[in-house]
Amino acid sequence: MTPAQFHARLKKGAPPATLLLGPEAYERRRIKEAMLAAVPAEAVVQHDLSEIGLAEAIDDARALSLFASERLIWITNAELALPRGRAAAEEDEEGEGGGGAGSGDAAPLADYMRDPTPGVTLVFEAIRFDFEGDDKRKQERVRKFYAAIPDVVELRRYSTADARHEAEGLVRKAGFRIDPAALELLVESLGGDIARIAVEIEKLSLFAGERAVTVEDIAALVPDARATTIFALVNALGRRDRARSLEALDTLVKEGEYLPLALAFLSTQFRMALVAREAGLKSSGQVMGHFSKSGVPMWQSRAEQVYQTASKFSKKQLERGMELIYQADKGLRDARPDDRIVMERFILDLVR
């Protein structure tokens, strides 16, 4: 089910057990806040499966409390309950119909779910694996291991469009004004990571006062925003938006950005996007996995940027972009060049 569906489910009462599946931190936090608000603080217990076994956590759920008629038991690192090594391989070979080594390990949970303790709510966090790419098979193993739990909440990452829409709502709720271009830069600079966007909006609400937050404010106040103003330039170039591209360049110049460094970033971005295109990568998760396997450090927001660039440019356009970057680089190395004019010429040639 989706987070929205789960919130509707909570209005009728929390289920005996819930599996939170996926990496999206913002919705996970909202679910946790809603569930914590329904029980007194002394009725909340947290277990970490890196410290105790699944059977111990289930034993705690069966134990009756002398102090609270209702209890919320929050269990993190749920993936660690799965079998490892040879046991995991054997389980994969047996497939969906086999018993597998993991079936015995999951037995305490299956037994518990047949007769759950009244008033006790179990929540398992399994947040390490995404829904796409190399993580997909691992996540399916998690889902299979916890098959006794019928209420599974899929915490999928927000798309850029959804993140922007949610950010607009958060700004309205916070009660301050932000320029549309500034909001777009905020979303793009944080790779659509709504958890980070929410934190920054909370900070901006304290800063804004009576005036609207501007692009310059985002560049100055939001971590990574100055560096990713270059990504805003890439995004504008991908849309063939000449005016926004030149505006992004103007922002870089005003910030005192060393333009040859900005061009070097563009070169890296285009090369990675070309690799992603040629490899047929279909998501940011696949991008991150592909480059990590090749020994190239890659974090989620960076992978999202590469994926978006690959989506906005065809293979032919990326190759032409690399040629234009080479020419611009030569221009920046000429004797006493005007860096801005070189970069403007590069932008105009690319968006033709």
C-alpha positions in Angstrom: 0.0 0.0 0.0 1.0 3.6 -0.4 1.8 5.9 2.6 -1.5 7.8 2.1 -3.4 4.5 2.2 -1.6 3.5 5.4 -2.5 6.9 7.0 -6.1 6.2 6.2 -5.7 2.7 7.7 -4.4 4.2 10.9 -7.6 6.2 11.4 -9.3 2.9 11.9 -6.6 1.5 14.2 -3.0 0.3 13.7 -2.6 -3.3 12.3 -0.8 -5.9 14.5 2.3 -5.6 12.4 3.5 -3.4 9.5 6.5 -3.7 7.2 7.9 -0.3 6.0 9.7 -1.2 2.8 11.9 1.2 0.8 14.4 4.1 1.3 12.1 7.1 1.4 12.8 8.8 4.7 10.2 11.6 4.6 7.1 9.4 4.5 8.7 7.0 7.0 9.1 9.9 9.4 5.5 11.0 8.9 4.3 7.5 9.6 6.4 7.2 12.7 5.2 10.6 14.0 1.6 9.6 13.5 2.0 6.3 15.3 4.0 7.8 18.2 1.3 10.3 18.7 -1.2 7.5 19.3 0.6 6.0 22.3 2.2 7.3 25.5 6.0 7.7 25.4 6.5 4.9 28.0 4.7 2.5 25.8 7.2 2.8 22.9 10.0 0.2 22.6 12.7 0.2 19.9 14.8 -2.8 18.9 17.6 -3.0 16.4 18.1 -6.4 14.7 21.8 -5.6 14.5 21.8 -6.0 18.3 19.1 -8.7 19.0 17.6 -11.5 17.0 14.1 -11.6 15.5 13.0 -14.2 17.9 13.9 -12.0 20.9 11.9 -9.1 19.4 8.9 -11.4 19.0 9.3 -12.6 22.6 9.1 -9.0 23.7 5.9 -8.6 21.7 4.4 -11.6 23.5 5.3 -10.3 26.9 2.5 -8.5 28.7 3.3 -5.0 30.1 2.3 -4.1 33.7 2.4 -0.4 32.8 0.7 0.0 29.4 -2.3 -1.7 27.8 -1.0 -0.7 24.4 2.6 -0.9 23.1 4.4 0.2 20.0 7.5 -1.9 19.2 9.6 -0.3 16.4 12.2 -2.7 14.9 15.0 -1.3 12.7 17.4 -3.0 10.4 14.8 -5.6 9.5 16.9 -6.8 6.6 19.4 -8.3 9.0 17.0 -11.1 10.0 17.4 -12.7 6.5 19.6 -15.7 6.0 23.1 -15.0 4.7 25.8 -16.7 2.6 25.0 -20.3 1.5 21.6 -20.2 3.3 20.6 -17.2 1.2 21.8 -18.8 -2.0 19.8 -22.0 -1.2 16.7 -20.0 -0.5 17.0 -18.2 -3.9 17.5 -21.5 -5.7 14.3 -22.9 -4.1 12.4 -19.9 -5.4 8.9 -18.9 -4.4 7.6 -22.4 -3.8 10.5 -23.7 -1.7 10.9 -23.7 2.1 14.4 -22.2 2.1 16.7 -21.7 4.9 15.0 -18.4 5.7 11.7 -20.1 6.4 12.8 -21.5 9.7 14.2 -18.1 10.7 10.9 -16.4 9.9 8.9 -19.0 11.8 8.6 -17.0 15.1 7.1 -14.1 13.2 4.7 -16.4 11.3 3.6 -18.1 14.6 3.1 -14.7 16.2 1.0 -13.3 13.3 -1.4 -16.3 13.7 -2.2 -15.0 17.3 -0.8 -11.5 17.8 -0.8 -10.0 21.3 -3.8 -7.6 21.8 -2.8 -4.0 22.1 0.7 -4.5 20.6 1.8 -2.9 17.3 4.9 -4.1 15.6 6.6 -2.0 12.9 9.6 -3.4 10.9 11.8 -0.9 9.0 13.5 -2.4 5.9 15.0 0.7 4.2 18.2 -0.4 2.7 17.0 -1.5 -0.7 15.3 0.4 -3.5 12.6 -0.9 -5.9 14.7 -0.8 -9.0 18.0 -1.9 -10.4 20.3 -4.3 -8.5 18.3 -3.7 -5.2 15.1 -5.1 -6.6 15.9 -8.7 -6.1 17.2 -8.1 -2.6 14.1 -6.2 -1.7 12.0 -9.1 -3.0 13.8 -11.4 -0.6 12.9 -9.1 2.2 9.3 -9.0 1.2 9.3 -12.8 0.9 10.9 -13.3 4.4 8.3 -11.0 6.0 5.4 -12.5 4.0 3.4 -13.2 7.2 2.9 -9.5 7.5 -0.1 -8.5 5.2 0.3 -4.7 5.8 3.3 -3.6 3.7 3.9 0.1 3.0 6.0 0.8 0.0 8.2 3.9 0.6 9.1 4.8 -2.9 11.3 7.8 -3.7 9.4 10.9 -4.9 9.7 11.8 -8.5 11.0 15.3 -9.2 7.4 16.5 -10.1 6.0 15.0 -6.9 8.8 16.4 -4.8 8.1 19.9 -6.2 4.4 19.5 -5.5 5.0 18.4 -1.9 7.5 21.2 -1.5 4.9 23.8 -2.6 2.6 22.4 0.1 5.3 22.6 2.8 6.0 26.2 1.9 2.3 27.1 2.2 2.1 25.3 5.5 5.2 27.1 6.8 3.7 30.4 5.8 6.4 32.1 3.8 6.8 33.1 0.1 9.4 31.7 -2.3 10.0 32.6 -5.9 9.1 29.8 -8.3 12.6 29.7 -9.7 14.0 29.4 -6.2 11.7 26.5 -5.4 12.7 24.8 -8.5 16.4 25.3 -7.7 15.8 24.0 -4.2 14.2 20.8 -5.5 16.8 20.3 -8.3 19.8 21.0 -6.1 18.7 18.4 -3.5 18.0 15.8 -6.2 14.3 15.6 -5.4 15.1 14.2 -1.9 11.9 15.4 -0.1 13.3 14.6 3.3 16.2 17.0 2.8 13.9 19.5 1.1 11.5 19.5 4.1 14.4 20.3 6.4 15.7 23.2 4.3 12.1 24.6 4.0 11.9 24.6 7.8 15.2 26.6 7.9 14.1 28.9 5.2 10.8 29.7 7.0 12.9 31.1 9.9 15.0 33.2 7.5 12.4 34.5 5.1 10.5 37.0 7.3 8.2 39.2 5.2 10.1 38.9 1.9 10.1 36.1 -0.7 13.0 33.7 -0.8 15.0 34.1 -4.0 17.4 32.0 -6.1 20.3 33.9 -4.5 19.1 32.9 -1.0 18.9 29.3 -2.0 22.4 29.4 -3.5 23.7 31.0 -0.3 21.9 29.1 2.4 21.2 25.5 1.1 24.0 23.0 1.3 25.1 21.8 -2.2 22.9 24.4 -3.9 25.9 26.5 -5.1 27.5 23.5 -6.7 24.3 22.2 -8.1 23.4 25.6 -9.7 25.5 24.0 -12.4 23.0 21.2 -12.5 20.3 23.8 -12.9 22.2 24.9 -15.9 22.3 21.3 -17.2 18.6 20.9 -16.6 17.8 24.2 -18.5 20.1 23.1 -21.4 18.2 19.8 -21.5 14.9 21.6 -21.9 16.5 23.8 -24.6 15.5 26.7 -22.4 18.0 29.4 -23.6 16.8 32.1 -21.2 17.0 29.9 -18.1 20.4 28.6 -19.2 21.7 32.1 -19.5 20.1 33.0 -16.1 21.9 30.0 -14.5 25.2 31.1 -16.0 24.5 34.6 -14.7 24.0 33.1 -11.2 27.3 31.3 -11.4 29.1 34.4 -12.5 27.6 36.5 -9.6 28.6 33.7 -7.2 32.2 34.1 -8.4 32.2 30.5 -9.7 35.4 29.6 -11.6 33.8 28.9 -15.0 36.4 26.4 -16.2 35.5 24.4 -13.1 31.8 24.6 -14.1 32.6 23.4 -17.6 34.6 20.5 -16.1 31.5 19.6 -14.1 29.4 19.8 -17.2 31.9 17.5 -19.0 31.7 14.9 -16.3 27.9 15.1 -16.2 27.7 14.6 -20.0 30.2 11.7 -20.0 28.4 9.9 -17.2 25.0 10.5 -18.9 26.4 9.2 -22.1 27.6 6.0 -20.3 24.2 5.7 -18.7 22.5 6.1 -22.1 24.8 3.5 -23.8 24.3 1.0 -20.9 20.5 1.4 -21.1 20.1 2.4 -17.4 16.5 3.1 -16.6 16.6 4.7 -13.1 18.9 6.6 -10.7 19.2 3.3 -8.7 20.6 1.6 -11.8 22.9 4.5 -12.4 24.3 4.4 -8.8 24.7 0.6 -9.0 26.4 0.7 -12.4 29.0 3.3 -11.5 29.6 1.9 -8.0 30.4 -1.5 -9.5 32.9 0.3 -11.8 34.6 1.8 -8.8 33.3 5.3 -9.4 31.9 6.8 -6.1 28.2 7.6 -6.6 25.6 8.9 -4.1 21.9 9.0 -4.6 21.5 12.7 -5.5 24.4 12.6 -7.9 22.9 9.5 -9.6 19.6 11.3 -9.9 21.3 14.2 -11.6 23.1 11.8 -14.1 19.9 10.0 -14.8 17.9 13.2 -15.4 20.6 14.4 -17.8 20.6 11.1 -19.7 16.8 11.3 -19.9 16.8 14.9 -21.3 19.5 14.4 -24.0 19.6 11.8 -26.8 22.8 9.9 -27.4 23.5 12.1 -30.4 22.9 15.3 -28.4 25.2 14.1 -25.6 28.0 13.4 -28.2 27.5 16.8 -29.8 27.5 18.4 -26.3 30.9 16.7 -25.6 32.3 18.2 -28.8 31.0 21.7 -27.8 32.4 21.3 -24.3 35.8 20.5 -25.9 35.6 23.6 -28.1 34.6 25.8 -25.1 37.5 24.3 -23.0 39.9 25.3 -25.8 38.4 28.8 -25.8 38.8 29.1 -22.0 42.5 28.2 -22.4 43.2 30.9 -25.0 45.2 33.9 -24.0 43.2 36.3 -21.9 39.7 34.9 -22.8 36.4 36.4 -21.6 35.1 33.3 -19.8 31.5 34.4 -19.8 31.4 35.1 -23.5 32.9 31.6 -24.2 30.3 30.0 -22.0 27.5 32.0 -23.5 28.6 30.9 -27.0 28.7 27.3 -25.7 25.1 27.6 -24.4 23.8 29.2 -27.6 25.4 26.5 -29.8 24.0 23.7 -27.7 20.4 24.9 -27.6 20.1 25.5 -31.3 
